[in-house]
Amino acid sequence: MYKQTPDTWFQEFAGQDISGKDFSGYDLTGINLEASICRGCSFRGAMLAWAILHNAYMKPVIASSEQLAHCEGFEAGASEFHSR
């Protein structure tokens, strides 16, 4: 079961520096993180299907590449993953 995601999260982080944000365990289906700086963010156990990640800075993040496989604009080569 995922944590309740605040409705404002789905658009408010686009283009923002959200470094270090803990998204662990949230249902982030369809969240817009386009052009966001996600340095050090944790997505452990989060649902990220159809998230919008065009030009998002994802180095490093706590997540697995499988979590991000169905995201829009995701570039595995431009990301760095850690398990903790």
C-alpha positions in Angstrom: 0.0 0.0 0.0 1.3 3.4 -0.9 1.2 6.6 1.2 -1.4 9.2 0.2 0.2 11.7 -2.2 -0.7 15.4 -1.8 -2.5 16.6 -4.9 -0.3 19.6 -5.2 2.8 17.4 -5.7 1.8 16.4 -9.2 2.6 19.8 -10.8 4.4 21.9 -8.1 7.9 20.2 -8.5 8.3 20.7 -12.3 11.4 22.8 -12.9 12.2 23.0 -9.2 15.3 22.1 -7.2 13.9 19.4 -5.0 17.2 17.9 -3.9 17.0 15.5 -1.0 13.2 15.1 -1.1 12.0 11.8 0.3 9.3 10.3 -2.0 9.7 6.8 -0.5 6.5 4.8 -0.5 4.3 7.3 -2.4 2.1 6.7 -5.4 3.6 9.2 -7.8 1.9 7.9 -10.9 2.0 10.6 -13.5 3.9 13.2 -11.4 5.6 16.0 -13.4 9.3 16.3 -12.5 10.3 17.8 -15.9 13.5 19.8 -15.7 13.6 19.2 -11.9 16.8 18.8 -9.9 16.3 15.5 -8.0 19.8 15.1 -6.6 19.7 12.8 -3.6 16.0 12.2 -3.8 14.7 8.9 -2.5 12.1 7.0 -4.5 12.5 3.8 -2.6 9.3 1.8 -2.9 7.4 4.5 -4.8 5.2 4.0 -7.8 6.6 6.1 -10.7 4.7 4.8 -13.7 4.1 7.4 -16.3 6.0 10.1 -14.4 7.3 12.9 -16.6 11.1 13.1 -16.3 12.2 15.1 -19.5 15.4 16.9 -18.6 15.2 15.9 -14.9 18.6 15.7 -13.2 18.7 12.3 -11.5 22.2 12.0 -10.2 22.3 10.3 -7.7 18.8 9.1 -6.7 17.7 6.2 -4.4 15.7 4.0 -6.7 15.9 1.1 -9.1 16.0 1.5 -12.8 13.0 -0.8 -13.0 10.9 1.8 -11.1 11.6 4.3 -13.8 11.3 2.1 -16.8 7.8 3.3 -17.8 8.4 7.0 -17.2 8.1 9.6 -20.0 11.4 11.1 -21.0 13.5 8.9 -18.7 17.2 8.5 -19.8 19.0 5.7 -18.0 22.4 6.9 -19.2 21.8 10.3 -17.6 20.9 8.8 -14.2 22.7 7.3 -11.3 21.0 4.9 -9.0 21.7 3.8 -5.4 19.9 1.3 -3.3 20.3 3.3 -0.1 
